[in-house]
Each structure stands twice: as structure tokens, then as C-alpha cells.
């Protein structure tokens, strides 16, 4: 693996920063340090490990690495590479600093997610065997019911019995809304579980 000092680089934002500066010769001033530093902090418990054996387009590689994380690459108006990272939680005091006045909104539209795109149960396949192309491990299934509660295990919203998660509201069966995600860049069990819960 790549080293930073005497440590193997496992943090996804650090991996991408190292990739673009060493392999693509992108100058440090063309990297949005603030966004990368924030992403490194928000991914401090993520550990990626992988090998690239074939020639690959660098943009595609970076995009694929990001699918195994909570971050999205972007090039901003100053032509610098940065990362937008989704936090686990947001603070109203520090994260919501812009108010959009309703009279400045030109138009808006709400649509529902297509039912075939709704996923309520996920498993993450990880620890790929490069020789066979098979994944050695998986996280097992994680259901939205486990997270949101549907009353089957006794959990109900404290104020409203009708709150919770029910697929029949959408005329779906759990088998119809499964997702198997192949995480080619994850070898670490805990990181696979963090991605699954994301």
C-alpha cells in the first residue's frame, strides 16, 4: 500500500489526495484542502485497501472509490478538486448557515422515488479475492425495519403508534426491494458495516 510517513494510507480522502498528487501530478494548490481535511476527519474510521492491476481511467477510479464512502468528488469554480462529504448528523447552529427567502425561489418541483429504486434491505459484499473475482465476506442483510422500527419487535414511536416503517404502504415486499452492493475497495469488516448503515 501507499505510505504516509511510516503508516499505510487507508483513509479514503487521503488515498484520493495521494493518488492525484503523486500519480496525476496535481499541484497541492489545485486541491481544496479544507474540503479534503473535512472529509478525512469524517472518514477517520473508514479503512480502504485495494490493488489496481490494470490500466484504468483516473476519473473513473476516483468515482468508484467514492462509491465505497460518504464523499463525492467535485471540481469547483476555481478549478480545484474538492470533496463533498455527507455527515452522519448536522447541527442547526453550525451547518445551516444560509436561509433562502421564499420570494427568491423561481420554481420547485417534488417527485417521488420510483418504486423499483426504493431499497429497504441491503448487504455489502467486501474483501474481494483478486485471483477469482469473488467477494470473501458480506455484512449480512440490514433492513430499514431494523433501523426505523415497524412494531414487530416491540419498538414503536413513543407518541404515535402509527409511525414506523411498513413496506405495504408502498405495495412492496421486502424481497422486491433488496440491494446487494459490491464494495471492491473495502477489506475491513467495520468499514463495510459503516457503509451498509450509510
N, C-alpha and C positions, 0 to 999 in steps of 0.2 A: 504494500500500500504506500501511498504518499505520506511523507513525514512533514511535520511542522515542528521544528526543533528535533526532539527525540521521540515525539508522540505521533502515532498513526492518526491521520485525519479521518474522522468518522462523521463529524457534524455535516449535514447536507449543504448548508450555506458555505461552510469552509471548503468543502470539496469543490463546489462550483467556483468559488473565488480562486482557489488554487488552479483549477482547470483553465479558467480564462486568462489568468496572468502568466502561467508557465507554458501551456500548450498553445494558446491563441495569441500570446504576447500582448494582451490588452493592458495598457498602462493603468496604474492604480488610480490616476486622476479620472479615468473613464468608468470608474466603479462608484456607485453611490454607497459610500462607506457606512453612512447612517442606517440605510435600509438593510445592508448586509449584516451589520453589527446587531441590529434588532432581530433579524432572522436567526442569526447564530444563537442569540440568547433564548429565543422562543423555541428553538430546536435543541436545546442543551442536553436533553435526554434521548434524542434520536441518534442512532448509530447506523450508518450505511456502510456497506462493504460490497465491492463488486470488481469484476475484471472486464475490460473491453478487449476482445480478441480480434475483432475485425475492424476495418476502417469504417468510421461512422461520421455522419454529419454532426458537427459540434452543437448546432442549434437543437437538433433532434435529441441528442444525448442529454442536454441540459433540461429540455422539456420533459423527457422520460424520467430523469432523476427526480424532478419536481413532482411527478405524479405519486411518488412514494413519500411525500412530505405534505406540509401545510402551507407551502410557499409557491408563488407564481413569478416567473421572471418577467421583467419589463424593461423597455428602453424608454426613458422619459424625454421630455422636450429639450433637455440639454445634451442629449445623445449619450447618456450614461446608463450603464447596466445596473439595475436595482432588483430588489425582491419585495413583493407584496406578500405579507405573511398573515394568515388568519390566526387570530389569538383564540385561546380556549375560553376567555371571558373578557369582557370590556367594562371599563369604568366610565360612568356618565361624567365624572369630574374631569378625566384626562383624555378620553378617547372621542368624545362627541363635542368637538370644538366649533363646528360650523352649523349654522342654522340656515336653512333655505326658506326664504319667505314665500308663502303660498302664491302671492301675486307675481312672482318672478318665474313660476313654473309655466312653461309654454304648453305642455301636454304630458299626459302619462297614461299608461295602459297596464292593466294587470291581466295575467293569464295563468292558468293552472298548468302544472306539470302534466305531461301526457302520462296516462296510467302505466303504459309499458316502460316508462322511465323511472317510476317510483320503486325504490328498493327498500325493503323493510328488514332484510336479513342478509348479513354479509359474512364471508370468510375471506381471510387473506392468506394466500399461498406465498411462502417465502423460503429462503435458503435454497436457491437454485443449484442444481448439480450441473456444472458446465459441460461435463462429458456426455450426459444423457439428455439434458434439457428439461429434466423433471424437477419439480419442487420437492424438497425433502420434508418440509414441515408446513402445517397450516394452523391457523388460530382456532379452528372450530367455528361454529356458527354463532353470531351475535345478532340478536333480534331487537328491533326497536321496542318491542313489548318489554324486553328486559330493562330497557333504559327509561321508557315513559310510563310503564305500568298499564295493565289492562284489567286489573282486578282478579286475575286468575290465581295469583299468589298472595292475595290479601291486600296488595297495595292499591289504594285509591286516593284520589286527590282529597286533602283534608276538608275542603269546603264544598266540593261538588262531586257527588258520586258519578255523574255522567262524564267527567273529564277522564282522560286516559287515551289509550291507543287501541283502535279497533279497525282492522283491515276491512271488515264487512261494510264500513262506512263508504269505502271506495269500490265495493263489489270485487274485492281481490282476495285471493287465497295466498297464504304465506309461500307456497311453492311457486306461485307466479311472480313473486317479487324478490327473488334471491339474486345475489351478486357474488360471483367468485372473482376476486381481484388478485392478479398475479404481480407480486412485488419483486421484480428482478434485482433490485438494488438493496434489499434488506436481507440480512442474515441473522440479525439479533431478534430474539423472541419478544422482548419487551417493546421494541420499536414496532414490530408487526402488530402488537396489541394496541399501541397508541394510534397507529394508522387506522386500524379497524374501528376504534371508537371515534375517530375524527369523521 
